[in-house]
Amino acid sequence: MADQEATTAADVTQQLKRLRGSIDNIDAALVHMLAERFRCTQEVGLLKAQHRLPASDPAREDWQIARLKQLAIDANLDPEFAEKWFNFVVAEVIQHHKRIAAGAE
C-alpha cells in the first residue's frame, strides 16, 4: 500500500510539473502577444493623434466585444471573462492614446 501511495504521489508530482510547465509557456506567449498588441495600438494612437481623432472608438469597441465573446463561446471560454479582459486592455490602450495625443499638441 505504501508503494502504491508513493508511486501515485510521484505520478501526481510529475503531472503537476508537466501541466505547470505548459502553463508557464502559455503565460510567456500571452505576455509576448500582449506586447505585440500594444506595439500595434501604439501606432494606432500615433495615427489618431496626427489626425486629431478621439482616443476611443466606441463602435469599434462594441464590435470587438461581440466578436471576442463569440470567439470565447467557440473556444469554451466564458464570454463574460473575454469581455472583462478586453475592457481591461482597452482602458489601458485609451490611456496610452490620450498620452500620445497630449504629447502631439
Residue pairs with C-beta under 8 A, 6 or more apart in sequence:
34 89
37 89
38 92
38 93
38 96
41 93
41 96
41 97
42 96
42 100
44 93
44 97
45 55
45 93
45 96
45 97
45 100
45 101
46 100
46 104
47 53
48 54
48 55
48 97
48 100
48 101
49 97
49 100
49 101
49 103
49 104
50 104
52 101
55 94
55 97
55 98
55 101
56 90
56 94
56 97
61 86
61 90
64 86
64 90
65 83
65 86
65 87
68 79
68 82
68 83
68 86
69 79
69 80
69 82
69 83
70 79
71 82
72 78
72 79
72 81
72 82
73 79
